[in-house]
Amino acid sequence: MSRPESSPTDWPIPVLADVLRARKAIAPLLPPTPAIEPPALARALGTRTVLKCENLNPTGAFKVRGGVYLLSTLDADERARGVVAASTGNHGQSVAYAARLFGTRASVFMPEAANPLKAEAIAAMGAEVIRTGRDFDAARLAAEEYAEQHGRRYIHSSNEPHLVAGVATATLELLEAFPEIDVLFVPVGGGSGVLGAGVVARAVNPAIRVIGVQAEGAPAVYRSWREGRRIVTENVTTFAEGLATREPFAMPLALFPHLVDELMLVDDAAIAGAIRLILETTRQVAEGAGAASVAAAMTRRDELAGRTVGMILSGGNITGEQLRGILDQLGT
């Protein structure tokens, strides 16, 4: 199977030293999140399971690690001019949270139908929220144009090496506690999370299988990886907004062959089932993207028997209405 060509000159492959620098910078600002080994989840999946609870970060998602690290690297002039981001929610919260820490103005572009819980959280942190476009990619184009017009630092959600190093600290914490993990499932929206996981896993134990998980209704990254060419889809059809991207980005596509073993798809029914399973077996709340790793493990249950499986619960920013709808649909 062919793979998209990498471009090491444009996108150097991150290494563990980058992650250690990121941890040094964010350690005084972000406490580690727990990695738990719930017996009920292990029984449900038929193997030893470890869940990394990134939903317990201050913003309810893993991305805050990258935002805090990246903002810490900006010079005084960049901070004074302010930063701009585009997001369905969690990247925007990450940038807003970090901007507040460092006294920087932040503007976050979001789709018109963005998760209201996330939009309100971004505004509550002091960032300007600008709703525009039918989906993430439309909001992203508007954000890029705005940043260029106003001379402000645009923070891409994936094409940022410092973001990858920052979010990789989650996997570093996980593998320090459980170096015996055999397989690691990581949700994929833009791809920064799974790249970070790959950096750390390759350094700790190259035998760890790193599997990125994307929504069946938003398969652009998966299809690009599988077919060896960049594919942009016309629409996305998934309730998991953190996975809802129509096009892949340059840095992840270049680095996937070096850092990720496989990408796979899960459908919305499996994601919904995983949200309920996580709630019932761990008492943790997961949003759609956050539950994708568990949905993947459920799908691969038979082949995982006897292995130690790590899963990144990347976020828990689900609205009460969304959660009620899922539980009602599945039957309470």
Beta strands, then each sheet from edge to edge (+ up, - down):
strand 1: 35-36
strand 2: 48-53
strand 3: 83-86
strand 4: 106-110
strand 5: 128-131
strand 6: 153-154
strand 7: 183-187
strand 8: 209-215
strand 9: 262-266
strand 10: 308-313
sheet 1: 1+ 2- 10- 7- 8- 9-
sheet 2: 5+ 4+ 3+ 6+
end
